[in-house]
Amino acid sequence: MKKFFLLGISIALLACQQQSENDLKTLYSLPKKLKEVSGIAYFPETKTLYTLEDSGNKNAIYALNSKGKLERTITIGNAKNVDWEDITKDKQGNIYIGDFGNNDNERRDLCIYKLPKSELNKDLASAEYKVSFSYPEQTEFPPKKKEMFYDVEGFFEHGGYFYLFTKNRSKGFDGTAFIYKIKNAKGTQKAEKIGEFKTCGNYNHCVLTSATISPDGKKVALLSHDKILLFKNFKGDLFHKGTQTQIELNHFSQKEAVVFKDNNTLLIADEKTNKVGGNVYEFKLLSN
């Protein structure tokens, strides 16, 4: 959660292509009180960015306007911030908070909170329900150091399901990442593993920190600290079976959050570390 990692790439159905023509555009600095931003969700109709912080911080989300000004702090009265690692929304504008940070792979209380859109105008809000889940493949808490596959920092909601992308913390790291699927429904579930792929074999260069899907559902972007891994041309939810493009951001910082602003534009947020970062950026994808 607090380490620097870069994102590598593996071979998909087609050879990867590089995009390095575009640069990050800094939109604004994050409010000083938000020191450990771990996820962002975007509402284009109001140009509002919702964000949160991870473990050790408040059980709250924060609404920022288009200039980065903090417009509202929304405390979630019936939710606990064990380790909130990402935030997303559905087509109706309901927000979901991923409390699934699991650095040591020993948690048994992983969950996702649903915050109805109607609660976003309140200072003290209530989650409508909680989705509790576990990974069927994990049988030890914690597992062996070579099997530390069960941390997650990125997810999104799509078609009534949540899709989670794991952060591999295993000894002898080989870049393996799992994709899990969970139904968006109240109660306790077993996450379904629907695929896996590899980034690269260097632990310091290949770990995923956030995930997002485009409004039209045709692109999935995964974030590292200086790259984007883009999936396109996939069928159904087999994202990793499509084409993979590694996009160099030409900028290194502790990037922890990504969201599609529109079908071809990403918003990215990073933490401020050693006087670097603490901003929200815009990055335009090439259309081809």
C-alpha positions in Angstrom: 0.0 0.0 0.0 2.8 2.4 0.7 5.5 1.0 -1.6 6.5 2.1 -5.1 5.8 -0.3 -7.9 5.8 0.0 -11.6 3.7 -2.0 -14.1 5.0 -4.4 -16.6 3.2 -6.3 -19.3 2.6 -9.8 -20.6 1.7 -11.0 -24.0 -2.1 -11.2 -24.8 -3.8 -12.4 -27.9 -2.1 -9.8 -29.9 1.3 -8.2 -29.5 1.4 -5.1 -27.3 1.8 -1.7 -28.7 3.4 1.3 -27.0 1.8 4.6 -26.5 4.1 7.3 -25.3 3.1 10.4 -27.3 0.9 12.0 -24.6 2.0 13.5 -21.3 0.2 13.8 -18.0 -1.6 17.1 -17.6 -1.7 18.4 -14.0 -5.3 19.6 -13.3 -4.9 20.6 -9.7 -3.3 19.8 -6.3 -5.3 17.7 -3.9 -6.4 19.4 -0.6 -3.6 19.2 2.0 -5.8 17.2 4.4 -6.0 14.4 1.8 -2.6 12.8 2.3 -3.3 9.2 1.4 -5.8 9.2 -1.5 -6.4 5.6 -2.6 -9.2 5.8 -5.1 -11.3 8.2 -7.2 -14.8 8.1 -8.8 -16.0 10.7 -11.3 -19.5 12.2 -12.0 -19.4 14.0 -15.3 -22.8 15.7 -15.0 -21.5 17.8 -12.0 -17.8 17.5 -12.8 -17.3 16.1 -9.2 -14.6 13.8 -8.1 -15.2 11.6 -5.1 -12.2 10.2 -3.3 -11.2 8.4 -0.1 -8.1 7.5 2.0 -6.9 4.1 3.1 -6.1 2.4 6.4 -5.6 4.6 9.5 -7.9 7.3 8.1 -11.5 8.4 8.5 -14.6 6.4 7.4 -15.4 9.2 5.0 -15.4 10.1 1.3 -14.6 13.6 -0.1 -16.3 15.5 -2.9 -13.9 17.7 -5.0 -15.1 20.2 -7.6 -13.4 20.7 -11.0 -10.7 23.0 -9.4 -9.9 20.5 -6.7 -11.7 22.4 -3.9 -13.1 20.2 -1.2 -16.9 20.8 -1.4 -18.1 18.1 1.1 -16.9 15.6 3.5 -19.3 12.7 3.8 -18.8 10.5 6.9 -20.2 6.9 6.5 -21.7 6.3 9.9 -22.2 2.6 9.6 -18.9 1.7 7.8 -15.5 1.1 9.3 -12.3 2.0 7.4 -10.1 -1.1 7.9 -8.3 -0.5 4.6 -10.3 1.3 2.0 -8.4 0.9 -1.2 -10.6 2.0 -4.1 -13.9 3.7 -4.9 -16.2 3.2 -7.9 -19.8 3.9 -9.1 -22.5 2.2 -11.1 -24.6 3.5 -14.0 -27.2 4.9 -11.5 -24.6 6.9 -9.7 -24.4 4.8 -6.5 -21.0 4.7 -5.0 -19.1 1.6 -3.8 -16.2 1.5 -1.3 -13.7 -1.3 -1.5 -12.6 -2.3 2.0 -10.3 -5.0 0.7 -6.7 -3.8 1.4 -5.0 -6.9 2.6 -1.2 -6.4 2.8 -0.5 -9.4 5.0 -3.1 -11.6 3.3 -4.7 -12.4 6.7 -8.0 -10.6 6.7 -11.3 -12.5 7.0 -13.5 -9.3 6.9 -13.1 -8.2 3.3 -16.1 -6.2 2.1 -17.6 -3.6 -0.3 -20.0 -0.9 0.9 -22.8 0.5 -1.2 -23.5 4.2 -0.7 -26.7 5.3 -2.5 -26.5 8.3 -4.7 -29.2 10.0 -2.5 -26.7 10.0 0.4 -24.1 12.0 -1.4 -25.7 15.3 -0.4 -25.3 14.5 3.4 -22.5 15.2 5.8 -23.4 12.0 7.7 -24.5 9.2 5.4 -25.3 5.5 5.8 -24.3 2.6 3.6 -27.3 0.8 2.2 -25.6 -2.6 2.4 -22.3 -4.5 2.7 -21.1 -7.2 0.4 -18.8 -9.5 2.4 -16.6 -11.9 0.5 -13.7 -14.4 0.6 -11.4 -16.0 -2.0 -12.1 -19.8 -2.3 -8.5 -20.3 -3.4 -7.2 -19.0 -0.1 -7.1 -21.6 2.6 -4.5 -20.2 5.0 -4.5 -16.8 6.8 -1.9 -15.8 6.1 -0.8 -18.1 3.3 2.8 -19.1 2.6 5.0 -16.3 1.6 5.1 -17.7 -2.0 1.3 -17.6 -2.2 0.5 -14.0 -1.1 -2.0 -13.3 -3.9 -4.9 -11.9 -2.0 -4.4 -8.1 -1.6 -6.5 -5.8 -3.8 -6.2 -2.1 -4.6 -8.3 -1.8 -7.7 -11.9 -2.7 -8.7 -14.9 -1.4 -10.6 -18.7 -2.2 -10.9 -19.9 -3.3 -14.3 -23.2 -5.0 -15.4 -24.2 -5.8 -11.8 -20.9 -7.3 -10.8 -17.7 -6.1 -9.1 -14.4 -6.9 -10.8 -11.3 -7.0 -8.5 -7.7 -7.1 -9.7 -5.2 -8.5 -7.2 -1.9 -7.0 -6.0 0.7 -9.8 -5.8 2.8 -9.7 -2.6 4.4 -13.1 -3.0 8.0 -14.0 -2.3 9.5 -14.9 -5.7 7.2 -12.5 -7.4 6.5 -13.4 -11.0 4.0 -10.7 -12.0 0.9 -12.9 -11.6 -2.4 -11.0 -11.1 -5.8 -12.5 -10.6 -9.2 -11.2 -11.7 -12.1 -11.9 -9.3 -15.8 -11.4 -9.9 -18.4 -10.8 -7.2 -22.2 -10.2 -7.7 -23.4 -6.7 -6.6 -25.8 -8.0 -3.9 -26.1 -7.8 -0.2 -24.7 -10.6 1.9 -21.7 -13.0 2.0 -20.2 -14.4 -1.2 -17.3 -16.4 -2.6 -15.4 -14.4 -5.1 -15.2 -16.2 -8.5 -11.8 -16.2 -10.1 -12.3 -15.6 -13.8 -8.8 -15.2 -15.0 -5.2 -14.3 -14.4 -2.4 -12.6 -16.3 1.2 -11.6 -15.7 2.7 -8.1 -15.7 6.5 -8.8 -15.3 8.8 -10.5 -12.9 10.2 -7.5 -11.1 8.3 -6.8 -7.9 9.3 -3.1 -7.8 8.0 -2.5 -11.3 4.8 -4.5 -11.8 2.2 -4.1 -9.1 -1.3 -2.8 -9.8 -2.7 0.0 -7.7 -6.1 0.9 -9.2 -8.6 -0.2 -11.9 -11.4 1.4 -14.0 -13.7 0.6 -16.9 -14.7 3.1 -19.6 -18.3 4.4 -19.7 -19.0 2.4 -22.9 -17.5 -0.8 -21.3 -15.0 -1.2 -24.1 -11.7 -0.4 -22.2 -10.3 -1.4 -18.9 -7.3 0.5 -17.5 -5.1 -0.7 -14.7 -2.7 1.7 -13.0 0.9 1.4 -11.7 3.2 4.2 -10.5 4.3 5.2 -14.0 2.3 3.1 -16.5 -1.2 2.2 -17.6 -2.1 -1.3 -18.7 -5.0 -1.0 -21.2 -7.3 -3.9 -22.2 -9.4 -3.6 -25.3 -11.2 -5.9 -27.8 -12.3 -8.3 -25.2 -15.5 -10.4 -25.2 -17.8 -10.3 -22.2 -15.8 -9.9 -19.0 -12.7 -11.7 -20.2 -10.8 -8.5 -20.1 -7.4 -10.2 -20.0 -8.2 -12.1 -23.2 -8.3 -9.0 -25.3 -5.4 -6.9 -26.5 -3.1 -5.4 -24.0 -1.3 -2.1 -24.4 1.4 -0.8 -22.1 1.2 3.0 -21.9 4.2 4.9 -20.5 3.2 7.9 -18.5 6.8 9.3 -18.4 6.2 10.4 -14.8 7.0 8.5 -11.7 5.1 9.0 -8.4 3.0 7.1 -5.9 -0.1 6.9 -8.2 -2.9 5.2 -6.3 -6.1 6.0 -8.2 -7.5 6.1 -11.8 -10.9 6.6 -13.4 -12.2 7.2 -16.8 -13.4 10.8 -17.3 -14.9 9.8 -20.7 -14.2 7.0 -23.1 -10.8 8.3 -24.1 -9.6 10.3 -21.1 -8.3 9.1 -17.7 -8.0 11.0 -14.4 -5.2 9.9 -12.2 -4.4 10.8 -8.6 -1.2 10.3 -6.6 0.0 10.7 -3.0 2.6 13.3 -2.2 5.8 11.7 -1.2 9.2 13.4 -0.9 7.6 16.6 -2.3 6.5 14.7 -5.4 2.8 14.2 -6.3 -0.3 15.1 -4.4 -2.1 16.0 -7.6 -4.9 15.0 -10.0 -3.8 14.6 -13.6 -5.5 14.1 -16.9 -4.3 11.7 -19.6 -5.8 11.3 -23.0 -5.6 7.9 -24.7 -4.9 7.7 -28.4 -8.1 6.9 -30.2 -6.8 4.1 -32.4 
